[in-house]
Amino acid sequence: MADVFLHVGLPKTGTTTLQAALDHHVDELAEAGVLYPGGRHEKQRLAAFDLLGQRLEGDERPVAGAFGRLVDEMTAYDGRSIIVTEEILGMATSRQARRFVEALPMHRVHVVVSARDLGRTLVSAWQQTVVMGGTTTWQEFADEVRSPCSGRASDGAGFTMRHDLLRVLDLWGEVVPAERIRLVTAPPPGAPRPLLLERFSEALDLPPGLLGEFPSRNESLGAAEIELLRRLNGSLGEGLKKRQYRYVVEIGLRPRWNTQETRRLSLPGTDHEWVAERAATLVDELKQRGTPVYGDLTDLLPQPAAGDQRLDEVSDTELLAAAEAAVLALSVSHGRLFTRFRSLFKEQEGRAPSTAETLGSSLRASSVKAKKRAVAGADRNRFLAWALRRYVARGR
């Protein structure tokens, strides 16, 4: 019998850091007798998608059967422990949670839940809505989270569904004994970088120091970048499909979008009072429950606000700097994409087109396109109709 440590989020609580560390140390985990099924987090995410019926529009990765494949690998394992991590499992229903646990009757399942102070969670969640194509202003988002029964459900109620810690503890507590549920708190701002992984490692019963240094992969954007992207989203409308948008922002823009001295995002003082009150109520409830905590419950209380400036309140100078950095990032990404396209074309067709061939083909395509537009517009434009009839007559 193996101990299965199932980390179910919450989102925005260091999940990306943990998953990157596990991906990077798969071999060390195996040497310590720990199975990381699938070998990388992507496989576990697909399994969670399969279990919950989740799909991302435009995502062509194979989801059907992914949960069964992961269960087969875990069932066949007779080592010390198994680690699965995917924050979307925090949104599982009771039936889905029970299905996961009952799929592993020969193993002992522990549930690990992570949490971060509400102030930073709120800010990160708003940033994520913008990065995913949203146009909601900061104050609209904060007000809707404060009163989730008013405003747009996708923001207010959506936040509550993803970040309700007590609901997640209660739901998984229906299928796992209380002594097998563990809570990890994300360290406060300014804490040593390794502290988060140390807490996770302890909660997952990993040897100290096993999850050491690894390449970081979670870039955080500043106030100017987020505000520029929010305005761009409004202008784009439906101009890009969701898959195209993710490639442009997540792959093309975000990794290289570095604006010098950008203002970091933090909870404004105007929202601190109600956030602090809500966080204090949560901490009091957790103390009464007595759930084992790796870290400190006071970490869930937001830090004092540095000022009252709204997150989307930026100057034209800041926006210009962010726009220049965005153009640079997209130029570099587009250039690399062009190189990859030429290499793929050469592999498939034997050689890449010459400059003259590319230019000639483009000119011919433009000419045909212009003719098609002329034909399409002839019924609405007297001059185009006359020119089209002359062209046809000349060709007889």
Long-range contacts (C-beta under 8 A, 24 or more apart in sequence): 1-106, 1-107, 1-108, 2-35, 2-74, 2-77, 2-78, 2-79, 2-80, 2-81, 2-82, 2-107, 2-108, 3-80, 3-81, 3-82, 3-107, 3-108, 3-110, 3-205, 4-74, 4-81, 4-82, 4-83, 4-84, 4-104, 4-107, 4-108, 4-109, 4-110, 5-81, 5-82, 5-83, 5-84, 5-110, 5-112, 5-203, 5-204, 5-205, 6-84, 6-85, 6-89, 6-100, 6-109, 6-110, 6-111, 6-112, 7-83, 7-84, 7-85, 7-86, 7-87, 7-112, 7-113, 7-114, 7-200, 7-204, 8-86, 8-87, 8-89, 8-90, 8-92, 8-111, 8-112, 8-113, 8-168, 8-172, 9-86, 9-87, 9-88, 9-89, 9-90, 9-113, 9-114, 9-168, 10-87, 10-90, 10-113, 10-114, 10-115, 10-116, 10-121, 10-162, 10-163, 10-165, 10-168, 11-87, 11-90, 11-125, 11-162, 11-163, 12-116, 12-120, 12-121, 12-124, 12-125, 12-128, 12-163, 13-87, 13-114, 13-115, 13-116, 13-121, 13-184, 13-186, 14-114, 14-116, 14-186, 14-196, 14-200, 15-85, 15-87, 15-114, 16-217, 16-218, 17-196, 17-197, 17-216, 17-218, 18-85, 18-114, 18-196, 18-197, 18-200, 18-211, 19-85, 20-214, 20-215, 20-216, 20-217, 20-218, 21-197, 21-211, 21-214, 22-83, 22-85, 22-211, 23-214, 24-214, 24-215, 25-210, 25-211, 25-212, 25-214, 28-210, 29-83, 29-206, 29-210, 32-80, 32-206, 32-207, 32-210, 33-79, 33-80, 33-81, 34-79, 34-80, 34-81, 34-82, 34-83, 34-206, 35-73, 35-74, 35-77, 35-79, 35-81, 35-82, 35-83, 36-82, 36-83, 37-70, 37-73, 37-74, 37-77, 37-82, 37-84, 38-70, 38-73, 41-85, 41-86, 43-69, 43-70, 44-70, 44-84, 44-85, 44-86, 45-86, 45-88, 47-71, 47-84, 47-86, 48-86, 48-88, 48-89, 49-88, 51-89, 51-92, 51-96, 51-99, 51-100, 52-88, 52-89, 52-91, 52-92, 52-96, 54-88, 56-242, 57-241, 57-242, 57-243, 58-241, 58-242, 58-243, 58-244, 58-246, 59-243, 71-103, 71-104, 74-104, 74-107, 75-103, 75-104, 75-106, 75-107, 81-204, 81-205, 82-107, 83-204, 90-162, 90-168, 91-161, 91-162, 92-171, 93-171, 94-171, 94-174, 94-175, 97-171, 97-172, 97-174, 97-175, 98-174, 98-175, 100-175, 101-175, 101-176, 108-180, 109-176, 109-180, 110-176, 110-180, 110-181, 110-182, 111-172, 111-176, 111-180, 111-181, 111-182, 112-182, 112-183, 112-184, 112-200, 112-203, 112-204, 113-165, 113-168, 113-169, 113-172, 113-181, 113-182, 113-183, 113-184, 114-183, 114-184, 114-185, 114-186, 114-200, 115-165, 115-183, 115-184, 115-185, 115-186, 115-300, 116-185, 116-186, 116-299, 116-300, 117-186, 117-188, 117-279, 117-299, 117-300, 117-301, 117-302, 117-303, 118-275, 118-278, 118-279, 118-282, 118-300, 118-302, 119-266, 119-267, 119-272, 119-275, 119-276, 119-279, 119-302, 119-303, 119-305, 120-186, 120-189, 120-266, 120-267, 120-302, 121-163, 122-159, 122-267, 122-271, 122-275, 123-265, 123-266, 123-267, 123-311, 124-265, 125-159, 125-162, 125-163, 126-311, 127-220, 127-221, 127-226, 127-265, 129-155, 130-226, 130-229, 130-230, 130-233, 131-221, 131-226, 131-229, 131-249, 131-250, 131-254, 133-233, 133-236, 133-242, 133-245, 134-230, 134-233, 135-230, 135-233, 135-234, 136-230, 137-230, 137-312, 138-268, 138-310, 138-311, 138-312, 139-310, 139-312, 142-271, 146-271, 146-274, 165-282, 165-286, 166-282, 166-285, 169-289, 169-291, 178-291, 179-292, 181-291, 181-292, 182-291, 182-292, 182-293, 182-294, 183-286, 183-291, 183-292, 183-293, 183-294, 183-295, 184-293, 184-294, 184-295, 185-293, 185-294, 185-295, 185-296, 185-297, 185-299, 185-300, 186-295, 186-299, 187-295, 187-299, 188-299, 188-303, 189-303, 199-294, 199-295, 200-294, 202-294, 203-294, 219-254, 219-255, 219-257, 220-264, 220-265, 221-254, 221-257, 221-262, 221-265, 222-259, 222-262, 222-263, 222-264, 222-265, 222-322, 223-262, 223-263, 223-264, 223-265, 223-311, 223-312, 223-313, 223-314, 223-318, 224-259, 224-262, 224-263, 224-314, 224-318, 224-319, 224-321, 224-322, 225-257, 225-259, 225-262, 225-322, 225-325, 225-326, 226-265, 226-311, 226-312, 227-311, 227-312, 227-314, 227-319, 227-322, 228-319, 228-322, 228-323, 228-326, 230-312, 248-330, 251-333, 252-329, 252-330, 252-333, 252-334, 252-337, 253-326, 253-329, 253-330, 253-333, 255-329, 256-328, 256-329, 256-332, 256-333, 257-322, 257-325, 257-326, 257-329, 258-325, 258-329, 259-318, 259-321, 259-322, 259-325, 260-321, 262-318, 262-321, 262-322, 263-314, 263-318, 265-311, 266-305, 266-306, 267-302, 267-305, 268-305, 268-307, 268-308, 268-309, 268-310, 268-311, 269-305, 269-306, 269-307, 269-308, 270-308, 270-310, 271-305, 272-302, 272-304, 272-305, 275-302, 276-301, 276-302
